[in-house]
Amino acid sequence: NEHTVRAEVKSLHAFSAHADRKDLLGFVHNMEKPPQNIFLVHGEERQTAALADGLREGGTTATIDIPALGDRFELGS
């Protein structure tokens, strides 16, 4: 099946692959255009949940998901 892809790829050269919590929170909260959805897919369950809490406490309006293996999501409208 063919699908139309309406996405763009951006390279971020400002962070290493191992940004800490402060860096990740700062990155999201300082985005020019806040994301609508955030998927946290890396890390231990407790730390990932804590990062989601930090994002919410910081005022993000994005939907935050911590997907399990096999979860599916529909993006866009």
PDB file of N, CA, C, O and CB in Angstrom:
ATOM      1  N   ASN A   1       0.823  -1.189   0.000  1.00  0.00           N
ATOM      2  CA  ASN A   1       0.000   0.000   0.000  1.00  0.00           C
ATOM      3  C   ASN A   1       0.863   1.247   0.000  1.00  0.00           C
ATOM      4  O   ASN A   1       1.895   1.298   0.669  1.00  0.00           O
ATOM      5  CB  ASN A   1      -0.934   0.001   1.196  1.00  0.00           C
ATOM      6  N   GLU A   2       0.449   2.228  -0.734  1.00  0.00           N
ATOM      7  CA  GLU A   2       1.157   3.498  -0.751  1.00  0.00           C
ATOM      8  C   GLU A   2       0.431   4.489   0.146  1.00  0.00           C
ATOM      9  O   GLU A   2      -0.797   4.484   0.230  1.00  0.00           O
ATOM     10  CB  GLU A   2       1.279   4.046  -2.193  1.00  0.00           C
ATOM     11  N   HIS A   3       1.205   5.341   0.815  1.00  0.00           N
ATOM     12  CA  HIS A   3       0.661   6.363   1.704  1.00  0.00           C
ATOM     13  C   HIS A   3       1.330   7.688   1.404  1.00  0.00           C
ATOM     14  O   HIS A   3       2.523   7.736   1.104  1.00  0.00           O
ATOM     15  CB  HIS A   3       0.855   5.975   3.189  1.00  0.00           C
ATOM     16  N   THR A   4       0.575   8.747   1.484  1.00  0.00           N
ATOM     17  CA  THR A   4       1.138  10.080   1.345  1.00  0.00           C
ATOM     18  C   THR A   4       1.783  10.461   2.671  1.00  0.00           C
ATOM     19  O   THR A   4       1.137  10.401   3.718  1.00  0.00           O
ATOM     20  CB  THR A   4       0.048  11.119   0.927  1.00  0.00           C
ATOM     21  N   VAL A   5       3.037  10.846   2.632  1.00  0.00           N
ATOM     22  CA  VAL A   5       3.748  11.249   3.844  1.00  0.00           C
ATOM     23  C   VAL A   5       3.805  12.760   3.883  1.00  0.00           C
ATOM     24  O   VAL A   5       4.371  13.392   2.991  1.00  0.00           O
ATOM     25  CB  VAL A   5       5.181  10.636   3.898  1.00  0.00           C
ATOM     26  N   ARG A   6       3.218  13.338   4.918  1.00  0.00           N
ATOM     27  CA  ARG A   6       3.233  14.787   5.083  1.00  0.00           C
ATOM     28  C   ARG A   6       4.031  15.100   6.342  1.00  0.00           C
ATOM     29  O   ARG A   6       3.482  15.527   7.357  1.00  0.00           O
ATOM     30  CB  ARG A   6       1.779  15.374   5.168  1.00  0.00           C
ATOM     31  N   ALA A   7       5.307  14.883   6.253  1.00  0.00           N
ATOM     32  CA  ALA A   7       6.194  15.114   7.395  1.00  0.00           C
ATOM     33  C   ALA A   7       7.500  15.675   6.860  1.00  0.00           C
ATOM     34  O   ALA A   7       7.802  15.576   5.670  1.00  0.00           O
ATOM     35  CB  ALA A   7       6.437  13.796   8.220  1.00  0.00           C
ATOM     36  N   GLU A   8       8.243  16.248   7.743  1.00  0.00           N
ATOM     37  CA  GLU A   8       9.563  16.695   7.348  1.00  0.00           C
ATOM     38  C   GLU A   8      10.561  16.202   8.392  1.00  0.00           C
ATOM     39  O   GLU A   8      10.224  16.046   9.566  1.00  0.00           O
ATOM     40  CB  GLU A   8       9.615  18.248   7.198  1.00  0.00           C
ATOM     41  N   VAL A   9      11.764  15.966   7.958  1.00  0.00           N
ATOM     42  CA  VAL A   9      12.820  15.483   8.837  1.00  0.00           C
ATOM     43  C   VAL A   9      13.743  16.642   9.141  1.00  0.00           C
ATOM     44  O   VAL A   9      14.185  17.354   8.240  1.00  0.00           O
ATOM     45  CB  VAL A   9      13.599  14.296   8.199  1.00  0.00           C
ATOM     46  N   LYS A  10      14.032  16.825  10.423  1.00  0.00           N
ATOM     47  CA  LYS A  10      14.967  17.870  10.821  1.00  0.00           C
ATOM     48  C   LYS A  10      16.084  17.236  11.631  1.00  0.00           C
ATOM     49  O   LYS A  10      15.853  16.323  12.424  1.00  0.00           O
ATOM     50  CB  LYS A  10      14.254  18.988  11.636  1.00  0.00           C
ATOM     51  N   SER A  11      17.281  17.722  11.426  1.00  0.00           N
ATOM     52  CA  SER A  11      18.414  17.269  12.218  1.00  0.00           C
ATOM     53  C   SER A  11      18.677  18.286  13.309  1.00  0.00           C
ATOM     54  O   SER A  11      18.767  19.486  13.049  1.00  0.00           O
ATOM     55  CB  SER A  11      19.674  17.059  11.337  1.00  0.00           C
ATOM     56  N   LEU A  12      18.798  17.801  14.518  1.00  0.00           N
ATOM     57  CA  LEU A  12      19.091  18.672  15.654  1.00  0.00           C
ATOM     58  C   LEU A  12      20.536  18.421  16.064  1.00  0.00           C
ATOM     59  O   LEU A  12      20.882  17.330  16.518  1.00  0.00           O
ATOM     60  CB  LEU A  12      18.101  18.417  16.855  1.00  0.00           C
ATOM     61  N   HIS A  13      21.358  19.419  15.902  1.00  0.00           N
ATOM     62  CA  HIS A  13      22.766  19.265  16.218  1.00  0.00           C
ATOM     63  C   HIS A  13      23.105  19.838  17.584  1.00  0.00           C
ATOM     64  O   HIS A  13      24.279  19.933  17.943  1.00  0.00           O
ATOM     65  CB  HIS A  13      23.611  19.927  15.159  1.00  0.00           C
ATOM     66  N   ALA A  14      22.081  20.223  18.355  1.00  0.00           N
ATOM     67  CA  ALA A  14      22.312  20.888  19.629  1.00  0.00           C
ATOM     68  C   ALA A  14      22.403  19.917  20.792  1.00  0.00           C
ATOM     69  O   ALA A  14      22.909  20.285  21.852  1.00  0.00           O
ATOM     70  CB  ALA A  14      21.223  21.878  19.891  1.00  0.00           C
ATOM     71  N   PHE A  15      21.924  18.675  20.625  1.00  0.00           N
ATOM     72  CA  PHE A  15      21.895  17.751  21.740  1.00  0.00           C
ATOM     73  C   PHE A  15      22.588  16.449  21.388  1.00  0.00           C
ATOM     74  O   PHE A  15      22.598  16.025  20.232  1.00  0.00           O
ATOM     75  CB  PHE A  15      20.467  17.487  22.170  1.00  0.00           C
ATOM     76  N   SER A  16      23.164  15.823  22.398  1.00  0.00           N
ATOM     77  CA  SER A  16      23.703  14.490  22.198  1.00  0.00           C
ATOM     78  C   SER A  16      22.541  13.506  22.252  1.00  0.00           C
ATOM     79  O   SER A  16      21.406  13.889  22.533  1.00  0.00           O
ATOM     80  CB  SER A  16      24.795  14.146  23.266  1.00  0.00           C
ATOM     81  N   ALA A  17      22.827  12.269  21.989  1.00  0.00           N
ATOM     82  CA  ALA A  17      21.786  11.247  22.060  1.00  0.00           C
ATOM     83  C   ALA A  17      21.361  10.997  23.503  1.00  0.00           C
ATOM     84  O   ALA A  17      20.377  10.300  23.748  1.00  0.00           O
ATOM     85  CB  ALA A  17      22.275   9.944  21.422  1.00  0.00           C
ATOM     86  N   HIS A  18      22.084  11.553  24.442  1.00  0.00           N
ATOM     87  CA  HIS A  18      21.803  11.306  25.856  1.00  0.00           C
ATOM     88  C   HIS A  18      21.571  12.612  26.603  1.00  0.00           C
ATOM     89  O   HIS A  18      22.234  12.891  27.603  1.00  0.00           O
ATOM     90  CB  HIS A  18      22.951  10.527  26.503  1.00  0.00           C
ATOM     91  N   ALA A  19      20.642  13.396  26.121  1.00  0.00           N
ATOM     92  CA  ALA A  19      20.303  14.641  26.817  1.00  0.00           C
ATOM     93  C   ALA A  19      19.685  14.288  28.167  1.00  0.00           C
ATOM     94  O   ALA A  19      18.980  13.287  28.293  1.00  0.00           O
ATOM     95  CB  ALA A  19      19.323  15.523  25.964  1.00  0.00           C
ATOM     96  N   ASP A  20      19.952  15.114  29.166  1.00  0.00           N
ATOM     97  CA  ASP A  20      19.370  14.832  30.475  1.00  0.00           C
ATOM     98  C   ASP A  20      17.978  15.441  30.581  1.00  0.00           C
ATOM     99  O   ASP A  20      17.523  16.130  29.668  1.00  0.00           O
ATOM    100  CB  ASP A  20      20.274  15.369  31.596  1.00  0.00           C
ATOM    101  N   ARG A  21      17.305  15.184  31.697  1.00  0.00           N
ATOM    102  CA  ARG A  21      15.933  15.632  31.914  1.00  0.00           C
ATOM    103  C   ARG A  21      15.801  17.141  31.723  1.00  0.00           C
ATOM    104  O   ARG A  21      14.882  17.609  31.051  1.00  0.00           O
ATOM    105  CB  ARG A  21      15.465  15.240  33.312  1.00  0.00           C
ATOM    106  N   LYS A  22      16.715  17.893  32.312  1.00  0.00           N
ATOM    107  CA  LYS A  22      16.668  19.359  32.222  1.00  0.00           C
ATOM    108  C   LYS A  22      16.756  19.812  30.765  1.00  0.00           C
ATOM    109  O   LYS A  22      16.010  20.693  30.335  1.00  0.00           O
ATOM    110  CB  LYS A  22      17.815  19.990  33.045  1.00  0.00           C
ATOM    111  N   ASP A  23      17.669  19.207  30.014  1.00  0.00           N
ATOM    112  CA  ASP A  23      17.819  19.556  28.592  1.00  0.00           C
ATOM    113  C   ASP A  23      16.556  19.237  27.804  1.00  0.00           C
ATOM    114  O   ASP A  23      16.110  20.038  26.982  1.00  0.00           O
ATOM    115  CB  ASP A  23      19.014  18.812  27.982  1.00  0.00           C
ATOM    116  N   LEU A  24      15.977  18.059  28.057  1.00  0.00           N
ATOM    117  CA  LEU A  24      14.783  17.657  27.317  1.00  0.00           C
ATOM    118  C   LEU A  24      13.590  18.553  27.651  1.00  0.00           C
ATOM    119  O   LEU A  24      12.854  18.968  26.756  1.00  0.00           O
ATOM    120  CB  LEU A  24      14.440  16.198  27.621  1.00  0.00           C
ATOM    121  N   LEU A  25      13.400  18.852  28.939  1.00  0.00           N
ATOM    122  CA  LEU A  25      12.304  19.741  29.332  1.00  0.00           C
ATOM    123  C   LEU A  25      12.496  21.128  28.728  1.00  0.00           C
ATOM    124  O   LEU A  25      11.552  21.717  28.201  1.00  0.00           O
ATOM    125  CB  LEU A  25      12.207  19.838  30.867  1.00  0.00           C
ATOM    126  N   GLY A  26      13.718  21.648  28.805  1.00  0.00           N
ATOM    127  CA  GLY A  26      14.011  22.964  28.245  1.00  0.00           C
ATOM    128  C   GLY A  26      13.787  23.004  26.743  1.00  0.00           C
ATOM    129  O   GLY A  26      13.258  23.981  26.214  1.00  0.00           O
ATOM    130  N   PHE A  27      14.188  21.945  26.061  1.00  0.00           N
ATOM    131  CA  PHE A  27      14.014  21.883  24.613  1.00  0.00           C
ATOM    132  C   PHE A  27      12.536  21.982  24.244  1.00  0.00           C
ATOM    133  O   PHE A  27      12.162  22.774  23.379  1.00  0.00           O
ATOM    134  CB  PHE A  27      14.618  20.584  24.053  1.00  0.00           C
ATOM    135  N   VAL A  28      11.697  21.180  24.897  1.00  0.00           N
ATOM    136  CA  VAL A  28      10.264  21.185  24.577  1.00  0.00           C
ATOM    137  C   VAL A  28       9.626  22.510  24.955  1.00  0.00           C
ATOM    138  O   VAL A  28       8.848  23.064  24.178  1.00  0.00           O
ATOM    139  CB  VAL A  28       9.547  20.037  25.297  1.00  0.00           C
ATOM    140  N   HIS A  29       9.939  23.024  26.127  1.00  0.00           N
ATOM    141  CA  HIS A  29       9.282  24.250  26.590  1.00  0.00           C
ATOM    142  C   HIS A  29       9.733  25.497  25.833  1.00  0.00           C
ATOM    143  O   HIS A  29       9.059  26.526  25.874  1.00  0.00           O
ATOM    144  CB  HIS A  29       9.541  24.440  28.062  1.00  0.00           C
ATOM    145  N   ASN A  30      10.865  25.408  25.146  1.00  0.00           N
ATOM    146  CA  ASN A  30      11.360  26.561  24.396  1.00  0.00           C
ATOM    147  C   ASN A  30      11.136  26.436  22.889  1.00  0.00           C
ATOM    148  O   ASN A  30      11.664  27.235  22.116  1.00  0.00           O
ATOM    149  CB  ASN A  30      12.830  26.750  24.670  1.00  0.00           C
ATOM    150  N   MET A  31      10.368  25.455  22.475  1.00  0.00           N
ATOM    151  CA  MET A  31      10.101  25.287  21.048  1.00  0.00           C
ATOM    152  C   MET A  31       9.265  26.457  20.542  1.00  0.00           C
ATOM    153  O   MET A  31       8.335  26.912  21.208  1.00  0.00           O
ATOM    154  CB  MET A  31       9.378  23.942  20.775  1.00  0.00           C
ATOM    155  N   GLU A  32       9.609  26.928  19.368  1.00  0.00           N
ATOM    156  CA  GLU A  32       8.877  28.033  18.757  1.00  0.00           C
ATOM    157  C   GLU A  32       7.417  27.647  18.499  1.00  0.00           C
ATOM    158  O   GLU A  32       6.502  28.429  18.760  1.00  0.00           O
ATOM    159  CB  GLU A  32       9.553  28.462  17.445  1.00  0.00           C
ATOM    160  N   LYS A  33       7.216  26.439  17.987  1.00  0.00           N
ATOM    161  CA  LYS A  33       5.866  25.909  17.753  1.00  0.00           C
ATOM    162  C   LYS A  33       5.746  24.631  18.584  1.00  0.00           C
ATOM    163  O   LYS A  33       6.333  23.608  18.232  1.00  0.00           O
ATOM    164  CB  LYS A  33       5.594  25.630  16.203  1.00  0.00           C
ATOM    165  N   PRO A  34       4.994  24.682  19.676  1.00  0.00           N
ATOM    166  CA  PRO A  34       4.892  23.503  20.548  1.00  0.00           C
ATOM    167  C   PRO A  34       4.295  22.298  19.816  1.00  0.00           C
ATOM    168  O   PRO A  34       3.432  22.463  18.954  1.00  0.00           O
ATOM    169  CB  PRO A  34       4.041  23.832  21.777  1.00  0.00           C
ATOM    170  N   PRO A  35       4.745  21.101  20.152  1.00  0.00           N
ATOM    171  CA  PRO A  35       4.200  19.905  19.505  1.00  0.00           C
ATOM    172  C   PRO A  35       2.789  19.613  19.979  1.00  0.00           C
ATOM    173  O   PRO A  35       2.397  20.000  21.080  1.00  0.00           O
ATOM    174  CB  PRO A  35       5.094  18.701  19.772  1.00  0.00           C
ATOM    175  N   GLN A  36       2.035  18.931  19.144  1.00  0.00           N
ATOM    176  CA  GLN A  36       0.690  18.490  19.522  1.00  0.00           C
ATOM    177  C   GLN A  36       0.746  17.148  20.238  1.00  0.00           C
ATOM    178  O   GLN A  36      -0.076  16.868  21.111  1.00  0.00           O
ATOM    179  CB  GLN A  36      -0.215  18.391  18.284  1.00  0.00           C
ATOM    180  N   ASN A  37       1.719  16.319  19.864  1.00  0.00           N
ATOM    181  CA  ASN A  37       1.870  14.989  20.436  1.00  0.00           C
ATOM    182  C   ASN A  37       3.329  14.772  20.809  1.00  0.00           C
ATOM    183  O   ASN A  37       4.236  15.187  20.087  1.00  0.00           O
ATOM    184  CB  ASN A  37       1.384  13.898  19.448  1.00  0.00           C
ATOM    185  N   ILE A  38       3.541  14.121  21.935  1.00  0.00           N
ATOM    186  CA  ILE A  38       4.887  13.722  22.345  1.00  0.00           C
ATOM    187  C   ILE A  38       4.821  12.234  22.686  1.00  0.00           C
ATOM    188  O   ILE A  38       3.975  11.803  23.469  1.00  0.00           O
ATOM    189  CB  ILE A  38       5.411  14.583  23.576  1.00  0.00           C
ATOM    190  N   PHE A  39       5.720  11.461  22.092  1.00  0.00           N
ATOM    191  CA  PHE A  39       5.812  10.035  22.371  1.00  0.00           C
ATOM    192  C   PHE A  39       7.136   9.774  23.077  1.00  0.00           C
ATOM    193  O   PHE A  39       8.204  10.047  22.528  1.00  0.00           O
ATOM    194  CB  PHE A  39       5.693   9.189  21.061  1.00  0.00           C
ATOM    195  N   LEU A  40       7.064   9.253  24.280  1.00  0.00           N
ATOM    196  CA  LEU A  40       8.271   8.922  25.046  1.00  0.00           C
ATOM    197  C   LEU A  40       8.507   7.429  24.875  1.00  0.00           C
ATOM    198  O   LEU A  40       7.737   6.609  25.374  1.00  0.00           O
ATOM    199  CB  LEU A  40       8.130   9.316  26.578  1.00  0.00           C
ATOM    200  N   VAL A  41       9.574   7.083  24.167  1.00  0.00           N
ATOM    201  CA  VAL A  41       9.777   5.690  23.760  1.00  0.00           C
ATOM    202  C   VAL A  41      11.109   5.112  24.230  1.00  0.00           C
ATOM    203  O   VAL A  41      11.488   4.013  23.825  1.00  0.00           O
ATOM    204  CB  VAL A  41       9.691   5.581  22.262  1.00  0.00           C
ATOM    205  N   HIS A  42      11.808   5.838  25.069  1.00  0.00           N
ATOM    206  CA  HIS A  42      13.130   5.364  25.482  1.00  0.00           C
ATOM    207  C   HIS A  42      13.296   5.582  26.978  1.00  0.00           C
ATOM    208  O   HIS A  42      12.972   6.651  27.495  1.00  0.00           O
ATOM    209  CB  HIS A  42      14.257   6.089  24.694  1.00  0.00           C
ATOM    210  N   GLY A  43      13.789   4.592  27.655  1.00  0.00           N
ATOM    211  CA  GLY A  43      14.072   4.737  29.072  1.00  0.00           C
ATOM    212  C   GLY A  43      13.255   3.788  29.929  1.00  0.00           C
ATOM    213  O   GLY A  43      12.322   3.138  29.457  1.00  0.00           O
ATOM    214  N   GLU A  44      13.625   3.725  31.188  1.00  0.00           N
ATOM    215  CA  GLU A  44      12.913   2.863  32.125  1.00  0.00           C
ATOM    216  C   GLU A  44      11.559   3.468  32.457  1.00  0.00           C
ATOM    217  O   GLU A  44      11.381   4.684  32.400  1.00  0.00           O
ATOM    218  CB  GLU A  44      13.739   2.648  33.409  1.00  0.00           C
ATOM    219  N   GLU A  45      10.613   2.616  32.800  1.00  0.00           N
ATOM    220  CA  GLU A  45       9.223   3.038  32.992  1.00  0.00           C
ATOM    221  C   GLU A  45       9.090   4.183  34.001  1.00  0.00           C
ATOM    222  O   GLU A  45       8.390   5.160  33.734  1.00  0.00           O
ATOM    223  CB  GLU A  45       8.386   1.857  33.450  1.00  0.00           C
ATOM    224  N   ARG A  46       9.743   4.073  35.138  1.00  0.00           N
ATOM    225  CA  ARG A  46       9.626   5.100  36.177  1.00  0.00           C
ATOM    226  C   ARG A  46      10.173   6.441  35.709  1.00  0.00           C
ATOM    227  O   ARG A  46       9.548   7.477  35.939  1.00  0.00           O
ATOM    228  CB  ARG A  46      10.356   4.659  37.439  1.00  0.00           C
ATOM    229  N   GLN A  47      11.319   6.436  35.062  1.00  0.00           N
ATOM    230  CA  GLN A  47      11.923   7.679  34.582  1.00  0.00           C
ATOM    231  C   GLN A  47      11.134   8.279  33.434  1.00  0.00           C
ATOM    232  O   GLN A  47      11.021   9.500  33.330  1.00  0.00           O
ATOM    233  CB  GLN A  47      13.357   7.436  34.147  1.00  0.00           C
ATOM    234  N   THR A  48      10.592   7.442  32.580  1.00  0.00           N
ATOM    235  CA  THR A  48       9.792   7.937  31.466  1.00  0.00           C
ATOM    236  C   THR A  48       8.519   8.603  31.987  1.00  0.00           C
ATOM    237  O   THR A  48       8.123   9.663  31.502  1.00  0.00           O
ATOM    238  CB  THR A  48       9.442   6.788  30.495  1.00  0.00           C
ATOM    239  N   ALA A  49       7.879   7.973  32.982  1.00  0.00           N
ATOM    240  CA  ALA A  49       6.678   8.557  33.590  1.00  0.00           C
ATOM    241  C   ALA A  49       7.011   9.877  34.275  1.00  0.00           C
ATOM    242  O   ALA A  49       6.222  10.820  34.219  1.00  0.00           O
ATOM    243  CB  ALA A  49       6.050   7.577  34.604  1.00  0.00           C
ATOM    244  N   ALA A  50       8.175   9.951  34.920  1.00  0.00           N
ATOM    245  CA  ALA A  50       8.594  11.192  35.585  1.00  0.00           C
ATOM    246  C   ALA A  50       8.836  12.303  34.560  1.00  0.00           C
ATOM    247  O   ALA A  50       8.511  13.462  34.815  1.00  0.00           O
ATOM    248  CB  ALA A  50       9.873  10.953  36.422  1.00  0.00           C
ATOM    249  N   LEU A  51       9.400  11.958  33.413  1.00  0.00           N
ATOM    250  CA  LEU A  51       9.606  12.948  32.364  1.00  0.00           C
ATOM    251  C   LEU A  51       8.256  13.445  31.841  1.00  0.00           C
ATOM    252  O   LEU A  51       8.088  14.642  31.609  1.00  0.00           O
ATOM    253  CB  LEU A  51      10.453  12.353  31.213  1.00  0.00           C
ATOM    254  N   ALA A  52       7.305  12.546  31.655  1.00  0.00           N
ATOM    255  CA  ALA A  52       5.961  12.953  31.221  1.00  0.00           C
ATOM    256  C   ALA A  52       5.354  13.913  32.245  1.00  0.00           C
ATOM    257  O   ALA A  52       4.757  14.922  31.870  1.00  0.00           O
ATOM    258  CB  ALA A  52       5.041  11.710  31.029  1.00  0.00           C
ATOM    259  N   ASP A  53       5.503  13.605  33.530  1.00  0.00           N
ATOM    260  CA  ASP A  53       4.993  14.492  34.586  1.00  0.00           C
ATOM    261  C   ASP A  53       5.661  15.860  34.518  1.00  0.00           C
ATOM    262  O   ASP A  53       4.995  16.885  34.665  1.00  0.00           O
ATOM    263  CB  ASP A  53       5.218  13.866  35.974  1.00  0.00           C
ATOM    264  N   GLY A  54       6.966  15.881  34.296  1.00  0.00           N
ATOM    265  CA  GLY A  54       7.699  17.140  34.192  1.00  0.00           C
ATOM    266  C   GLY A  54       7.230  17.983  33.023  1.00  0.00           C
ATOM    267  O   GLY A  54       7.136  19.205  33.133  1.00  0.00           O
ATOM    268  N   LEU A  55       6.938  17.345  31.916  1.00  0.00           N
ATOM    269  CA  LEU A  55       6.424  18.062  30.745  1.00  0.00           C
ATOM    270  C   LEU A  55       5.065  18.678  31.057  1.00  0.00           C
ATOM    271  O   LEU A  55       4.807  19.836  30.727  1.00  0.00           O
ATOM    272  CB  LEU A  55       6.316  17.116  29.530  1.00  0.00           C
ATOM    273  N   ARG A  56       4.199  17.890  31.697  1.00  0.00           N
ATOM    274  CA  ARG A  56       2.862  18.398  32.051  1.00  0.00           C
ATOM    275  C   ARG A  56       2.959  19.535  33.061  1.00  0.00           C
ATOM    276  O   ARG A  56       2.276  20.551  32.925  1.00  0.00           O
ATOM    277  CB  ARG A  56       1.987  17.267  32.621  1.00  0.00           C
ATOM    278  N   GLU A  57       3.800  19.367  34.066  1.00  0.00           N
ATOM    279  CA  GLU A  57       3.964  20.400  35.099  1.00  0.00           C
ATOM    280  C   GLU A  57       4.528  21.684  34.502  1.00  0.00           C
ATOM    281  O   GLU A  57       4.248  22.776  34.995  1.00  0.00           O
ATOM    282  CB  GLU A  57       4.886  19.896  36.225  1.00  0.00           C
ATOM    283  N   GLY A  58       5.317  21.554  33.444  1.00  0.00           N
ATOM    284  CA  GLY A  58       5.887  22.712  32.774  1.00  0.00           C
ATOM    285  C   GLY A  58       4.907  23.426  31.876  1.00  0.00           C
ATOM    286  O   GLY A  58       5.227  24.466  31.302  1.00  0.00           O
ATOM    287  N   GLY A  59       3.711  22.874  31.749  1.00  0.00           N
ATOM    288  CA  GLY A  59       2.674  23.566  30.992  1.00  0.00           C
ATOM    289  C   GLY A  59       2.477  23.107  29.562  1.00  0.00           C
ATOM    290  O   GLY A  59       1.736  23.748  28.818  1.00  0.00           O
ATOM    291  N   THR A  60       3.109  22.025  29.152  1.00  0.00           N
ATOM    292  CA  THR A  60       2.889  21.585  27.777  1.00  0.00           C
ATOM    293  C   THR A  60       1.426  21.216  27.575  1.00  0.00           C
ATOM    294  O   THR A  60       0.793  20.643  28.462  1.00  0.00           O
ATOM    295  CB  THR A  60       3.798  20.389  27.433  1.00  0.00           C
ATOM    296  N   THR A  61       0.905  21.543  26.425  1.00  0.00           N
ATOM    297  CA  THR A  61      -0.468  21.195  26.087  1.00  0.00           C
ATOM    298  C   THR A  61      -0.517  19.984  25.160  1.00  0.00           C
ATOM    299  O   THR A  61      -1.588  19.565  24.720  1.00  0.00           O
ATOM    300  CB  THR A  61      -1.170  22.385  25.437  1.00  0.00           C
ATOM    301  N   ALA A  62       0.651  19.434  24.874  1.00  0.00           N
ATOM    302  CA  ALA A  62       0.734  18.275  23.984  1.00  0.00           C
ATOM    303  C   ALA A  62       0.120  17.049  24.655  1.00  0.00           C
ATOM    304  O   ALA A  62       0.122  16.922  25.879  1.00  0.00           O
ATOM    305  CB  ALA A  62       2.203  17.993  23.589  1.00  0.00           C
ATOM    306  N   THR A  63      -0.399  16.163  23.834  1.00  0.00           N
ATOM    307  CA  THR A  63      -0.798  14.845  24.310  1.00  0.00           C
ATOM    308  C   THR A  63       0.485  14.045  24.477  1.00  0.00           C
ATOM    309  O   THR A  63       1.271  13.930  23.537  1.00  0.00           O
ATOM    310  CB  THR A  63      -1.812  14.134  23.319  1.00  0.00           C
ATOM    311  N   ILE A  64       0.702  13.492  25.664  1.00  0.00           N
ATOM    312  CA  ILE A  64       1.921  12.738  25.938  1.00  0.00           C
ATOM    313  C   ILE A  64       1.559  11.265  26.071  1.00  0.00           C
ATOM    314  O   ILE A  64       0.708  10.897  26.881  1.00  0.00           O
ATOM    315  CB  ILE A  64       2.633  13.258  27.229  1.00  0.00           C
ATOM    316  N   ASP A  65       2.208  10.425  25.270  1.00  0.00           N
ATOM    317  CA  ASP A  65       1.977   8.986  25.309  1.00  0.00           C
ATOM    318  C   ASP A  65       3.275   8.253  25.571  1.00  0.00           C
ATOM    319  O   ASP A  65       4.345   8.662  25.123  1.00  0.00           O
ATOM    320  CB  ASP A  65       1.348   8.500  24.002  1.00  0.00           C
ATOM    321  N   ILE A  66       3.157   7.163  26.307  1.00  0.00           N
ATOM    322  CA  ILE A  66       4.277   6.252  26.533  1.00  0.00           C
ATOM    323  C   ILE A  66       3.828   4.919  25.933  1.00  0.00           C
ATOM    324  O   ILE A  66       3.246   4.087  26.629  1.00  0.00           O
ATOM    325  CB  ILE A  66       4.661   6.123  28.094  1.00  0.00           C
ATOM    326  N   PRO A  67       4.097   4.719  24.644  1.00  0.00           N
ATOM    327  CA  PRO A  67       3.564   3.546  23.954  1.00  0.00           C
ATOM    328  C   PRO A  67       4.190   2.239  24.440  1.00  0.00           C
ATOM    329  O   PRO A  67       5.358   2.184  24.823  1.00  0.00           O
ATOM    330  CB  PRO A  67       3.781   3.687  22.467  1.00  0.00           C
ATOM    331  N   ALA A  68       3.376   1.206  24.410  1.00  0.00           N
ATOM    332  CA  ALA A  68       3.854  -0.154  24.646  1.00  0.00           C
ATOM    333  C   ALA A  68       4.110  -0.789  23.283  1.00  0.00           C
ATOM    334  O   ALA A  68       3.604  -0.318  22.265  1.00  0.00           O
ATOM    335  CB  ALA A  68       2.819  -0.998  25.490  1.00  0.00           C
ATOM    336  N   LEU A  69       4.887  -1.845  23.270  1.00  0.00           N
ATOM    337  CA  LEU A  69       5.193  -2.550  22.033  1.00  0.00           C
ATOM    338  C   LEU A  69       3.891  -2.936  21.330  1.00  0.00           C
ATOM    339  O   LEU A  69       3.016  -3.564  21.926  1.00  0.00           O
ATOM    340  CB  LEU A  69       6.060  -3.805  22.313  1.00  0.00           C
ATOM    341  N   GLY A  70       3.777  -2.560  20.080  1.00  0.00           N
ATOM    342  CA  GLY A  70       2.612  -2.898  19.283  1.00  0.00           C
ATOM    343  C   GLY A  70       1.515  -1.854  19.278  1.00  0.00           C
ATOM    344  O   GLY A  70       0.569  -1.966  18.499  1.00  0.00           O
ATOM    345  N   ASP A  71       1.616  -0.830  20.136  1.00  0.00           N
ATOM    346  CA  ASP A  71       0.609   0.236  20.126  1.00  0.00           C
ATOM    347  C   ASP A  71       0.625   0.947  18.780  1.00  0.00           C
ATOM    348  O   ASP A  71       1.666   1.051  18.132  1.00  0.00           O
ATOM    349  CB  ASP A  71       0.859   1.247  21.276  1.00  0.00           C
ATOM    350  N   ARG A  72      -0.530   1.432  18.373  1.00  0.00           N
ATOM    351  CA  ARG A  72      -0.661   2.182  17.124  1.00  0.00           C
ATOM    352  C   ARG A  72      -1.355   3.491  17.415  1.00  0.00           C
ATOM    353  O   ARG A  72      -2.211   3.571  18.296  1.00  0.00           O
ATOM    354  CB  ARG A  72      -1.439   1.373  16.054  1.00  0.00           C
ATOM    355  N   PHE A  73      -0.987   4.513  16.675  1.00  0.00           N
ATOM    356  CA  PHE A  73      -1.555   5.841  16.855  1.00  0.00           C
ATOM    357  C   PHE A  73      -1.859   6.433  15.496  1.00  0.00           C
ATOM    358  O   PHE A  73      -1.109   6.229  14.542  1.00  0.00           O
ATOM    359  CB  PHE A  73      -0.600   6.757  17.654  1.00  0.00           C
ATOM    360  N   GLU A  74      -2.947   7.159  15.404  1.00  0.00           N
ATOM    361  CA  GLU A  74      -3.273   7.890  14.188  1.00  0.00           C
ATOM    362  C   GLU A  74      -2.926   9.351  14.430  1.00  0.00           C
ATOM    363  O   GLU A  74      -3.386   9.956  15.398  1.00  0.00           O
ATOM    364  CB  GLU A  74      -4.784   7.715  13.792  1.00  0.00           C
ATOM    365  N   LEU A  75      -2.127   9.901  13.559  1.00  0.00           N
ATOM    366  CA  LEU A  75      -1.701  11.294  13.684  1.00  0.00           C
ATOM    367  C   LEU A  75      -2.347  12.138  12.611  1.00  0.00           C
ATOM    368  O   LEU A  75      -2.649  11.653  11.521  1.00  0.00           O
ATOM    369  CB  LEU A  75      -0.176  11.410  13.602  1.00  0.00           C
ATOM    370  N   GLY A  76      -2.556  13.390  12.920  1.00  0.00           N
ATOM    371  CA  GLY A  76      -3.113  14.314  11.937  1.00  0.00           C
ATOM    372  C   GLY A  76      -4.621  14.214  11.877  1.00  0.00           C
ATOM    373  O   GLY A  76      -5.259  13.483  12.634  1.00  0.00           O
ATOM    374  N   SER A  77      -5.161  14.976  10.951  1.00  0.00           N
ATOM    375  CA  SER A  77      -6.623  14.964  10.824  1.00  0.00           C
ATOM    376  C   SER A  77      -7.047  14.646   9.428  1.00  0.00           C
ATOM    377  O   SER A  77      -8.243  14.594   9.143  1.00  0.00           O
ATOM    378  CB  SER A  77      -7.212  16.286  11.238  1.00  0.00           C
TER     379      SER A  77
END
